[in-house]
């Protein structure tokens, strides 16, 4: 009986320790800002369906900088894993939308959102909210590329079961100024900066991880100023030890020359 109680106590301790370890999640945050003068967004030349698309005041979205705080939108950050490496343990909170739909709309003769984050277990729903038809050409490499014609008010759903190494370009051949990108990964640990240049990757497993940073105009973001120091990120990669709770990287400055 005494031995049985000891075994039960030992098992209970192990179970508690395991549960505690799995509760150790950290959130990585930061803000990318342009270390220089914010460029003026160039107007798009509308060459098709001018009566519809010409009224939206479209601009080139390759590099979007907030004139109020120089925050850079559309920078993508994700956990980098070497080929064949096992995906990190996923926090329980991500289970709810693991097989959900992610929306990419043709709206106002542009793609919304400009950058989409998609897990291999999710479905990409491509809609058309415009009164004119669009095609949505997704140039996947590991997955089967698609290029459907989506009529006004229509939508189509696609699966991409294999992760892609880099963000995949999306375009519309009918309206050639329309582009966007979709990052397809087999885990949820990725983020895209908002209009203020801020990003957050929530509930990461604690420990040392490698992250990769990419932006449409620059490709890899490989040169930054972090904590007042010029830093090189080879192929846009940096290592960071995630601790339980909040992990704030602060302001990450990027020179305009990186985007040329």
C-alpha positions as CSV (number, residue, x, y, z in Angstrom):
1,X,0.0,0.0,0.0
2,X,2.9,2.3,1.0
3,X,4.6,1.6,-2.4
4,X,1.3,2.3,-4.2
5,X,1.0,5.7,-2.6
6,X,4.6,6.6,-3.5
7,X,3.9,5.6,-7.2
8,X,0.7,7.7,-7.2
9,X,2.5,10.7,-5.7
10,X,5.4,10.3,-8.2
11,X,3.0,10.1,-11.2
12,X,1.1,13.2,-9.9
13,X,4.3,15.1,-9.6
14,X,5.3,14.2,-13.1
15,X,1.9,15.1,-14.5
16,X,2.0,18.5,-12.7
17,X,5.5,19.2,-14.0
18,X,4.5,18.3,-17.6
19,X,1.4,20.5,-17.4
20,X,3.5,23.4,-16.0
21,X,6.1,23.0,-18.8
22,X,3.4,23.1,-21.4
23,X,1.9,26.2,-19.9
24,X,5.2,28.1,-20.5
25,X,4.3,30.1,-23.6
26,X,5.8,33.5,-24.6
27,X,4.7,36.2,-27.0
28,X,7.2,37.9,-29.2
29,X,6.5,41.6,-30.2
30,X,8.3,44.4,-31.8
31,X,8.0,47.4,-34.2
32,X,9.7,47.9,-37.6
33,X,10.2,51.5,-38.5
34,X,11.8,53.2,-41.5
35,X,15.0,54.9,-40.4
36,X,14.7,57.7,-42.9
37,X,12.1,59.8,-44.8
38,X,8.8,57.9,-45.6
39,X,8.4,57.6,-49.4
40,X,5.4,59.0,-51.1
41,X,3.1,56.3,-52.4
42,X,3.0,56.2,-56.2
43,X,-0.3,56.1,-57.9
44,X,-1.2,53.0,-59.8
45,X,-1.9,53.3,-63.6
46,X,-5.3,51.8,-64.1
47,X,-5.3,50.2,-67.5
48,X,-8.4,48.0,-67.3
49,X,-12.0,48.7,-66.1
50,X,-11.2,52.3,-65.5
51,X,-14.9,53.2,-64.7
52,X,-14.8,50.8,-61.7
53,X,-11.1,50.7,-60.7
54,X,-10.3,54.3,-61.5
55,X,-12.4,55.6,-58.6
56,X,-10.5,54.0,-55.8
57,X,-7.3,56.2,-55.8
58,X,-5.1,53.0,-55.9
59,X,-1.4,53.3,-54.9
60,X,1.5,50.9,-55.1
61,X,1.6,48.8,-52.0
62,X,5.0,47.3,-52.4
63,X,6.3,49.4,-49.5
64,X,3.8,51.0,-47.2
65,X,5.1,53.4,-44.5
66,X,3.0,55.2,-41.9
67,X,3.7,58.9,-42.3
68,X,2.8,59.5,-38.6
69,X,5.4,57.1,-37.0
70,X,7.3,55.6,-39.9
71,X,6.0,52.2,-39.1
72,X,6.4,49.7,-42.0
73,X,3.4,47.6,-42.8
74,X,3.6,44.2,-44.5
75,X,6.8,42.8,-43.0
76,X,6.4,39.1,-42.4
77,X,8.0,37.3,-39.4
78,X,7.9,33.6,-38.8
79,X,9.7,30.7,-37.0
80,X,12.4,29.3,-39.3
81,X,13.0,25.6,-39.2
82,X,15.7,23.7,-41.0
83,X,14.6,21.2,-43.7
84,X,13.2,18.1,-42.0
85,X,13.0,19.8,-38.6
86,X,9.9,19.0,-36.5
87,X,7.3,21.8,-36.1
88,X,7.2,23.4,-32.7
89,X,4.6,22.4,-30.1
90,X,1.4,24.4,-30.7
91,X,-0.3,26.2,-27.9
92,X,-3.9,25.0,-27.1
93,X,-5.4,28.3,-28.1
94,X,-4.5,27.8,-31.7
95,X,-6.6,24.6,-32.0
96,X,-9.9,26.6,-32.4
97,X,-9.0,27.8,-35.9
98,X,-6.5,25.2,-37.0
99,X,-8.9,24.0,-39.7
100,X,-10.8,27.2,-40.3
101,X,-11.1,29.5,-43.3
102,X,-8.8,32.3,-44.2
103,X,-10.3,35.0,-46.4
104,X,-8.5,36.8,-49.3
105,X,-10.8,39.2,-51.1
106,X,-10.6,41.0,-54.4
107,X,-12.0,44.3,-53.2
108,X,-11.8,47.8,-54.7
109,X,-9.5,46.4,-57.4
110,X,-6.9,45.3,-54.9
111,X,-6.3,42.3,-52.7
112,X,-7.4,42.5,-49.1
113,X,-5.5,41.8,-47.0
114,X,-2.2,42.5,-48.8
115,X,-0.4,39.7,-46.9
116,X,-2.2,36.5,-45.8
117,X,-1.0,34.1,-43.2
118,X,-2.2,30.5,-43.9
119,X,-1.6,27.2,-42.1
120,X,-1.5,24.0,-44.2
121,X,-4.5,22.7,-42.3
122,X,-6.6,25.7,-43.2
123,X,-8.6,26.6,-46.3
124,X,-8.0,29.7,-48.3
125,X,-11.3,31.3,-49.4
126,X,-10.8,33.7,-52.3
127,X,-13.7,36.1,-52.9
128,X,-14.6,38.9,-55.3
129,X,-16.5,41.8,-53.8
130,X,-16.1,43.9,-57.0
131,X,-18.6,44.4,-59.8
132,X,-16.1,43.1,-62.3
133,X,-14.4,39.8,-62.7
134,X,-10.9,39.0,-61.4
135,X,-8.5,36.1,-61.7
136,X,-6.4,35.2,-58.7
137,X,-3.1,33.6,-59.7
138,X,-1.3,31.9,-56.8
139,X,2.2,31.0,-57.8
140,X,2.8,28.1,-55.3
141,X,6.0,26.1,-55.6
142,X,5.5,23.1,-53.3
143,X,1.7,23.1,-53.8
144,X,-0.3,23.0,-57.0
145,X,-0.5,26.6,-58.5
146,X,-4.0,27.9,-59.1
147,X,-5.4,30.7,-61.3
148,X,-9.2,30.8,-61.2
149,X,-11.4,33.4,-62.8
150,X,-13.7,34.6,-60.0
151,X,-16.8,36.5,-61.3
152,X,-18.3,39.4,-59.5
153,X,-19.8,38.3,-56.2
154,X,-18.2,34.8,-56.5
155,X,-15.7,32.9,-54.4
156,X,-13.6,29.7,-54.5
157,X,-11.9,27.7,-51.8
158,X,-8.4,26.2,-52.0
159,X,-6.2,23.9,-49.9
160,X,-2.4,24.1,-49.8
161,X,-1.3,21.1,-47.8
162,X,2.4,21.7,-48.1
163,X,4.3,24.5,-46.5
164,X,6.1,27.0,-48.7
165,X,9.6,28.3,-48.0
166,X,8.8,32.0,-48.6
167,X,5.6,34.1,-49.1
168,X,3.9,33.1,-52.3
169,X,2.9,35.8,-54.8
170,X,-0.7,36.3,-55.7
171,X,-1.7,38.4,-58.7
172,X,-4.5,39.3,-61.1
173,X,-3.6,39.1,-64.8
174,X,-6.7,41.1,-65.8
175,X,-5.6,44.0,-63.5
176,X,-1.8,43.7,-63.5
177,X,-1.3,46.2,-60.6
178,X,-3.0,43.8,-58.2
179,X,-0.6,41.8,-56.1
180,X,-0.5,40.2,-52.7
181,X,1.3,37.4,-50.8
182,X,0.3,34.4,-48.8
183,X,2.7,32.7,-46.3
184,X,1.9,29.0,-46.0
185,X,3.3,27.2,-43.0
186,X,2.5,24.0,-41.1
187,X,2.5,25.9,-37.7
188,X,0.8,29.1,-36.5
189,X,3.9,30.9,-35.5
190,X,4.0,33.8,-38.0
191,X,2.9,37.4,-38.1
192,X,2.7,40.4,-40.4
193,X,3.3,44.0,-39.3
194,X,0.3,46.3,-39.0
195,X,0.0,49.9,-40.2
196,X,2.2,51.0,-37.3
197,X,4.9,48.4,-38.1
198,X,4.0,46.3,-35.0
199,X,3.9,42.5,-35.0
200,X,3.1,39.9,-32.4
201,X,3.6,36.1,-32.5
202,X,1.6,34.8,-29.6
203,X,2.0,31.8,-27.4
204,X,5.4,30.5,-28.6
205,X,7.0,27.6,-26.9
206,X,9.7,28.9,-24.6
207,X,13.3,28.4,-25.6
208,X,15.7,29.5,-28.3
209,X,14.2,29.8,-31.8
210,X,15.3,31.2,-35.1
211,X,13.0,33.6,-36.9
212,X,13.0,34.8,-40.5
213,X,12.0,38.3,-41.7
214,X,10.8,39.1,-45.3
215,X,9.2,42.0,-47.0
216,X,7.9,42.4,-50.6
217,X,10.3,45.2,-51.7
218,X,13.4,44.0,-50.0
219,X,13.0,40.2,-49.9
220,X,14.9,39.2,-46.8
221,X,15.2,42.0,-44.3
222,X,18.9,41.5,-43.6
223,X,20.2,44.8,-42.1
224,X,18.6,46.5,-39.1
225,X,19.4,48.8,-36.2
226,X,18.4,47.0,-32.9
227,X,19.0,48.5,-29.5
228,X,21.1,51.2,-31.1
229,X,23.4,48.7,-32.8
230,X,23.7,47.9,-36.5
231,X,22.9,44.3,-36.9
232,X,23.1,41.9,-39.9
233,X,20.5,39.2,-40.2
234,X,21.8,36.7,-42.8
235,X,19.0,35.7,-45.1
236,X,16.7,37.7,-42.7
237,X,17.3,35.3,-39.8
238,X,17.9,36.0,-36.2
239,X,17.9,33.9,-33.0
240,X,15.8,34.8,-30.0
241,X,15.3,33.1,-26.6
242,X,11.6,33.2,-25.8
243,X,10.8,33.4,-22.2
244,X,7.4,32.9,-20.6
245,X,5.1,35.9,-20.9
246,X,5.9,39.0,-22.9
247,X,9.1,39.3,-25.0
248,X,9.4,42.8,-26.5
249,X,12.1,43.5,-29.0
250,X,11.4,47.2,-29.1
251,X,11.9,49.4,-32.1
252,X,13.7,47.8,-35.1
253,X,15.0,50.4,-37.5
254,X,15.5,49.7,-41.2
255,X,17.3,52.0,-43.6
256,X,15.5,52.9,-46.9
257,X,18.4,51.4,-48.8
258,X,17.3,47.9,-47.7
259,X,14.1,48.2,-49.8
260,X,15.9,49.2,-53.1
